[in-house]
Amino acid sequence: MHLATFPRRSLAIAVLLCAIAPLRFSDAAGVLKLQIKDRQTDEPVAARVVMIGPRGREVPVRRATEAGVGWAIDGQIDLEVPSGDFQFHLTRGPEYRIMTGNFQIDRTAEDSHTITLERFVDTQAEGWLCGDLFVDRNLRDLPLLMRAEDLDIVAVANRDGDGQPIAQGSETTRAADANSETMDIATDNMRDRREGSGLLIVDADPAIQPVDADAPSSLLFRNARDAPGARFVVENPFAWDLPIWLASGKVNGFALMGDFLQLDRSVTRVSNGRPATKPEYNNPLGLGFWADDIYHQLLEAGFRIPPVAGSGSGYRTIKNPLGYNRVYVQCGEQVSPEAFWSGLWTGRSVVTNGPLLRPRLDAQYPGYVFTSYGNEPLELQMDLQLGTRDPVDYLEVVYNGKVIYSARLEEFKDNKGIIPAFTFDRSGWVVARVVTGYEKHYRAAVSAPWYIVFPDQPRISRSAAEFFIDWLQQREQMLQKKSPEYIRSVAPFIRAARSFWDERLQQATVD
């Protein structure tokens, strides 16, 4: 591990590559007793293992829990596999080294080995908790899967938008196993993944009436008017109904990273939503940048909606481990699930599927609102801590959709990691982003925005409003193919969305 610590108001980087010396277990028997420990605590820990057999294919691990990619092991296991040479990859979420190695099985005697996993970043000690908001796993498996990925919080839907229950397993088992003070399995949630949709309603009050299977998704927003605690999260950032949802004013979260980012796979097409509008997005990294683009347009249109993330683990054909895409929330002095959920909705967060970015702007975490009461320019300094297992391609700071700072890691060495102060003279938003060199898909970390406010200078972008007006018009054209009954049911929401976006365009203060 390379660790460079720079002065205050700088970038502190912990870079960890996966090129470690492989472990070799020679002449082990048909049964290999494997124990996994944390190097710092010397205590057994759960982890996820991928076993590659002599033919180069992944092999199942008996008496382990299927984990999307690989198998979850609860600290120790007796591996019973056929004779031959095997490779393994062992990991425990993004804060630990990836251990790789190989061993041989020849069925002559028993052998036992211990592998120690080393944590190179401890975000919880810094006040962060991490969560996965899009999970479709059986409740009885979740505590182990969460421990194996070093994950604190998950949200699991217990019913669909049309009222159909979702099988989740034993509530009693879940309560007995979830014994960590920071572990929370939130289950009172509703999801809607029909054509044109992709919503998660967190803390969905039972009073929220479901909708018919062929009813428009926007009915869920209307049905939740008597459930003030319900939080609407856009699970599908490309959903055709997105402009309609935004016009309702009830969206509480936006999935900047979702099940379109899958471990070791490249997803290049939107399956249920608006395709990417730029040719440069037609590549394995494209959907990640397309989601980023949509989110920037949303911010430019005047919304303050925090980003969220989730893996989709367990949903249909999604082969993601739990927490592959996750959101880290800065909890402050009270590191608890309650602080996580509160901080999530206020945007004290970073979303990631790899790099561990912990940024501050003028000593404030994301979500903070800087106000210039005298309309004087604000000079603010950014400092960052970054841990990563992937080589970093570049780091950026984005202000109102424009990159105001960009550098590769080599440039930080030349500048001793110091990031110049920024001068802000107009209202808007700021995000920090780290993009890795991973080639199969977009692997990055993105902060929630900080907001800059000059009281007499609200920011609404004309081009952003036009972006969503064009999206809405395309959606209307698609709806013309629906039945007359459906068109009548969706018409009030379309009219309201048209009125909203026309008004937002008239309110524009910048191009």
C-alpha positions, -999 to 999 in steps of 0.1 A, spaced: 0 0 0 12 34 -9 1 61 16 9 98 10 -3 123 36 -2 159 26 -8 191 46 -42 204 56 -63 216 27 -48 191 3 -54 157 -11 -45 127 10 -43 96 -11 -41 59 -2 -36 39 -34 -39 1 -32 -34 -20 -62 -44 -57 -64 -10 -69 -76 -1 -88 -44 19 -120 -41 -5 -149 -45 -9 -174 -17 -3 -210 -25 -16 -240 -6 3 -270 -17 -7 -306 -13 -39 -297 5 -66 -324 6 -101 -329 -7 -112 -308 23 -95 -274 29 -104 -258 62 -103 -221 55 -104 -194 81 -106 -156 73 -94 -131 98 -91 -93 100 -54 -85 103 -59 -55 127 -82 -73 151 -72 -109 146 -109 -118 147 -128 -140 122 -147 -119 96 -171 -127 69 -159 -122 33 -168 -130 -3 -148 -155 -22 -147 -163 -60 -133 -197 -68 -120 -204 -103 -115 -241 -112 -90 -259 -134 -111 -252 -165 -111 -215 -158 -147 -213 -147 -162 -202 -114 -171 -231 -92 -197 -231 -65 -188 -232 -28 -209 -257 -8 -224 -245 25 -217 -209 15 -243 -182 5 -246 -172 -31 -235 -135 -33 -242 -124 -69 -206 -127 -78 -190 -155 -57 -200 -168 -23 -203 -153 12 -183 -171 39 -190 -164 76 -154 -164 89 -146 -200 82 -156 -229 60 -146 -264 49 -139 -262 12 -149 -294 -6 -140 -292 -43 -127 -317 -69 -90 -324 -74 -70 -299 -94 -55 -264 -94 -78 -236 -81 -76 -198 -80 -94 -177 -55 -102 -140 -51 -112 -129 -16 -126 -95 -6 -147 -77 20 -160 -45 4 -140 -16 -9 -121 -8 23 -101 -40 23 -73 -54 1 -83 -80 -25 -65 -112 -17 -57 -135 -47 -40 -168 -47 -41 -204 -58 -40 -239 -42 -41 -275 -51 -65 -303 -41 -53 -339 -43 -75 -357 -18 -48 -373 3 -52 -356 36 -68 -326 53 -52 -292 56 -62 -259 72 -51 -223 64 -59 -189 76 -61 -158 53 -59 -124 68 -76 -94 52 -62 -60 57 -83 -29 59 -66 1 43 -94 27 51 -118 28 80 -145 52 70 -167 43 100 -139 56 123 -142 88 104 -179 91 109 -192 75 77 -218 47 72 -224 31 39 -256 17 24 -272 0 -7 -307 12 -15 -316 -12 -42 -316 -48 -29 -338 -78 -37 -323 -104 -14 -340 -128 11 -340 -114 46 -324 -144 61 -293 -141 39 -289 -103 43 -270 -101 76 -242 -124 63 -241 -108 29 -238 -74 46 -210 -85 68 -192 -101 39 -193 -67 21 -187 -45 52 -220 -28 45 -241 -11 72 -275 -3 56 -297 -18 30 -332 -10 17 -354 -39 6 -388 -34 -9 -416 -55 6 -442 -48 -21 -445 -36 -57 -463 -4 -68 -493 -25 -78 -496 -39 -43 -481 -73 -49 -461 -86 -20 -424 -94 -25 -411 -125 -8 -384 -116 17 -380 -145 41 -382 -147 78 -386 -114 97 -376 -132 129 -344 -145 115 -335 -111 102 -340 -95 136 -320 -121 154 -290 -119 131 -289 -82 126 -271 -75 159 -247 -47 150 -255 -13 163 -249 2 129 -266 -25 108 -301 -15 95 -323 -35 71 -351 -12 61 -380 -32 47 -411 -10 47 -404 1 11 -423 0 -22 -408 -3 -56 -421 3 -92 -401 -11 -121 -427 -11 -148 -422 2 -184 -411 39 -182 -407 37 -144 -381 28 -119 -390 42 -84 -383 32 -48 -405 46 -21 -386 45 12 -407 43 44 -437 37 23 -466 41 47 -492 13 44 -517 41 37 -501 46 3 -526 30 -21 -511 7 -48 -519 14 -84 -532 -9 -111 -506 -28 -131 -514 -7 -162 -517 27 -144 -492 55 -148 -463 56 -122 -472 92 -113 -503 80 -95 -480 68 -67 -469 104 -60 -506 114 -57 -514 84 -35 -486 93 -11 -500 128 -3 -511 115 31 -478 98 39 -455 127 47 -426 104 58 -424 86 25 -393 94 4 -393 90 -34 -361 78 -49 -354 76 -87 -340 41 -90 -338 43 -128 -320 76 -138 -330 71 -174 -368 65 -167 -390 80 -194 -413 94 -166 -384 113 -150 -396 148 -161 -430 141 -148 -417 130 -114 -395 160 -111 -424 183 -119 -442 169 -89 -416 184 -65 -416 152 -45 -383 135 -56 -360 130 -26 -331 110 -42 -316 103 -76 -297 70 -84 -264 82 -98 -252 46 -96 -276 17 -101 -279 -17 -115 -266 -6 -149 -232 -7 -133 -224 -44 -127 -192 -60 -114 -171 -74 -142 -197 -67 -168 -203 -40 -194 -238 -27 -199 -240 -3 -229 -277 1 -235 -306 16 -215 -332 -12 -211 -361 9 -198 -356 46 -204 -342 73 -225 -311 63 -245 -279 84 -243 -281 115 -264 -243 119 -272 -222 97 -294 -194 97 -269 -216 77 -245 -217 47 -269 -190 27 -250 -187 6 -218 -183 38 -197 -212 56 -214 -241 49 -191 -222 61 -161 -214 94 -178 -250 96 -191 -264 93 -156 -239 120 -145 -250 142 -173 -287 138 -164 -279 146 -127 -261 178 -137 -290 189 -158 -313 183 -128 -291 205 -106 -289 231 -134 -327 232 -135 -327 244 -99 -334 211 -80 -315 201 -48 -318 164 -49 -290 142 -33 -275 113 -52 -280 78 -40 -266 44 -51 -276 7 -51 -266 -26 -66 -298 -42 -76 -284 -74 -61 -307 -103 -64 -331 -87 -89 -338 -110 -118 -306 -113 -139 -286 -87 -120 -253 -104 -110 -240 -78 -86 -227 -84 -51 -244 -65 -23 -231 -30 -20 -211 -29 -53 -227 5 -58 -231 22 -25 -236 55 -8 -214 68 21 -231 92 45 -212 114 69 -230 109 102 -210 133 125 -207 124 161 -236 100 162 -227 71 139 -260 54 137 -286 42 112 -308 72 122 -280 96 114 -274 78 81 -309 82 69 -310 119 80 -277 126 63 -287 108 32 -317 131 25 -297 162 33 -269 152 9 -240 147 33 -228 119 11 -206 104 -16 -217 76 -41 -191 51 -53 -185 17 -68 -148 17 -60 -128 48 -48 -133 59 -12 -136 97 -16 -141 118 15 -142 154 5 -147 187 23 -152 222 9 -139 248 34 -140 222 61 -177 214 53 -190 181 40 -212 178 9 -248 191 13 -236 223 30 -250 256 17 -226 285 15 -243 319 15 -228 353 6 -250 377 25 -231 407 12 -230 394 -24 -192 393 -21 -173 365 -39 -166 334 -17 -131 320 -16 -133 283 -6 -107 256 -3 -113 219 -10 -95 191 8 -99 154 0 -90 120 13 -90 92 -12 -84 55 -9 -86 32 -39 -78 -2 -52 -80 9 -88 -56 32 -106 -72 67 -107 -75 83 -141 -83 118 -129 -100 139 -103 -123 168 -111 -142 196 -94 -173 207 -112 -191 240 -107 -224 246 -124 -217 219 -150 -182 232 -159 -150 215 -148 -130 241 -128 -103 218 -117 -89 186 -132 -57 167 -125 -42 132 -128 -24 117 -98 10 124 -112 1 161 -113 -6 160 -75 29 147 -68 43 177 -86 20 201 -67 24 182 -34 -13 174 -35 -24 210 -29 -56 220 -46 -59 257 -53 -86 278 -36 -117 284 -57 -135 318 -60 -172 316 -65 -191 347 -76 -225 333 -86 -251 309 -72 -249 273 -81 -236 239 -71 -202 222 -67 -193 184 -69 -161 165 -66 -155 134 -88 -128 107 -90 -128 85 -121 -107 54 -123 -90 37 -153 -113 7 -151 -124 -2 -186 -154 -25 -183 -177 3 -170 -178 36 -152 -161 31 -119 -159 63 -99 -168 82 -68 -190 114 -69 -198 137 -40 -232 151 -34 -233 189 -42 -223 218 -20 -245 248 -28 -234 284 -34 -261 310 -27 -260 347 -36 -295 358 -24 -303 380 -53 -289 356 -80 -310 324 -82 -297 299 -108 -319 281 -133 -305 271 -166 -325 276 -198 -307 247 -215 -315 224 -186 -352 233 -187 -352 227 -225 -334 193 -219 -363 181 -198 -389 196 -220 -375 176 -249 -375 145 -228 -412 151 -218 -421 156 -255 -406 123 -264 -424 106 -236 -457 121 -248 -451 107 -283 -445 73 -269 -478 75 -248 -498 80 -280 -494 43 -287 -512 35 -254 -548 27 -249 -573 55 -247 -580 46 -211 -543 49 -202 -539 82 -221 -569 96 -201 -553 85 -168 -519 100 -175 -532 132 -191 -535 153 -159 -498 145 -150 -486 154 -185 -504 187 -184 -490 195 -149 -455 186 -161 -459 208 -192 -470 237 -171 -442 232 -146 -414 230 -172 -428 259 -192 -428 280 -160 -393 268 -152 -381 279 -186 -396 313 -180 -378 315 -147 -344 308 -163 -316 332 -152 -287 318 -173 -283 300 -206 
